[in-house]
Amino acid sequence: RPPGAATPSAQTVGLMGALLRGDWARADLSQPRHQAECSGLVAAYVQWHLEHSIRSLRHVEHAAGTVEHATSTVEHATNTVEHATSTVEQAAGAGRGE
């Protein structure tokens, strides 16, 4: 186990399972200390994921900017190819006397 890892009691884990299943009767019968432990673990879990999601938004925003740049580059390359094709076709037509 990594340092700082939680070691919840079996009753707390059982309460978490009951909550996940929607077994409110079993959850209501749990002891307040297990409810408090469960609440703390859920709060820590949510906080960790919120913080990491916020940090990962920078990567998403950066990736979105990279995609926009790549899209712009592809569009520019497509326009360049279309222009070059048109120029070649005009040159070929001029060579044939058209």
N, C-alpha and C positions, 0 to 999 in steps of 0.2 A: 504494500500500500504506500502511495506517495505521502510525503509529509503534509499534514493538514487535511488529509482525507477524512471524511466523516465515517463514523462507525455506529450507524443507527441500531437501535435494539430491534429484535425480531418483531415486537409488537408494533413499532413504528413502521417497519416495512409492511407488516400486515395491514396497517391503517392506510398506507399509501396505495396498496393493492385494492383495498375496499373503495377508496376514493376514485381510483381509475375505473373501476367497474361500475361505479354509481351505487354501491351498496351502502346507502346512507344509514340504514339501521345499524350495521356493524360499525360504521364510522362514529355514529353518535354514542355507541357503547364504549368507545375507547377512553382510556384514562387521559386526563388533562395533560400530564407530562409527555405522553406520546403524541398528543395533538400539538403541543408546543414544539416538540422535536421535529415533527413532520412539517409544521409551519416554517420553522427555521430553515430546514433543508430545501423546501420548495422555494422560499424567498431567495436563498443563496443560488439555487439553480437558475431561477429567472434572472437574477441580477447578473450572473456570469454570462448568460446567453444574450442579454440586452447589451452588455458592454462589448462582447465580441462581435455582435451584429453591427453595432455602431462603428466599431473599428473596421469591420470588413466593408462598410459602405464606401470607404475611401478606395478600396480595390475595385468595387463595382463602378464607382464614378470614373476611376481611371480607365477601367476596361471599356466603359461606354465612350469615353473620349477617344480611346484607341480605335474602337469600331467605327466611330464617326470619321476619324482621320483615314482609316483604311477604305471606307466607303467612298470618301472624296477622292482618294488616290485612284481607286478602281474606275470611278466615273471619269476622271481626267485621262486615264490611260485609254479608256474606251473611246472618248472623244478624239484622242490623238490617233488611235488606230483608224477610226472612221475617216478622219481628215486625210491620213496617209493613203487609205484605200481610194478615196475620192481623187486625190492628186495622181495616184498611179493610173486610175481609170481615165482621167482627163489626158494624161500623157500618152497613154496607149491609144486613145481616140485621136489625138493630134498626130501621132505617128502613122495612123492609118488614113489620115486625111479627112477625118470627120469634123 
